[in-house]
Amino acid sequence: IKYVYLALSAIGAAHCLFATMCLPETLPLSHRKKPDLSFATVNPLSFIRVFTEGSKTLWQFTMITTFQMFLEGKNISDSAQNWVRDHLKWSVTGIRNFIIIYGVLCTMSSMSLAPILLRMFNAKDYTTLTNLLNIFAFSVRGIKASTALWLLAMFPMLPGVNGNCAIKLTSLAQNLAEQQGFGNGEFSAWANNLRALVGAAAPVLY
């Protein structure tokens, strides 16, 4: 197992090197701020400003996209692993094979199906459709401990699983935050803080 962690460390180092050497800084010099390590800057609860200073539409978008993160794979992974191991009686090899196949399908869906749906529907319709598909898929999985149902439910959830159902609203929220005077990086950091809170709460609730 130690080699797995060594490989992950190497991938992380390669990612860090690539980000440092190849990704350009998009923020113009005139808009950059000097580093500020005051409590107001590093406070992980600064996202409250979205609800106290932002418009009603902005905090509604923020709440919706935050709650969508309850469907991220890492948040439901523990429950899913317990289900397939204890109720579907899958072996370690079977679980591994499923994760590989499911990961490939998620990638293919994000590359091909998601762009088509994003072009076809507005933000409200896209979010509604993908959430309805998620409701259907998760409900089917819970009806009965059945490998066939588990695998069948994998397909309707592909367009919106792992928080993909929030893609369009996330973009709208980011643009709206910028219009209301919040920095792109600032608002993105707040959104990630909210996402981290969901990541901490979701496994406990499940």
Secondary structure, 3 states (H helix, E strand, C coil): CHHHHHHHHHHHHHHHHHHHHHCCCCCCHHHCCCCCCCHHHHCCCCCHHHHHHCCHHHHHHHHHHHHHHHHCHHHHHHHHHHHHHHHCCCCHHHHHHHHHHHHHHHHHHHHHHHHHHHHHCCHHHHHHHHHHHHHHHHHHHHHCCCHHHHHHCCCCCCCCCCCHHHHHHHHHHHHHHHHCCCCHHHHHHHHHHHHHHHHHHHHHHC
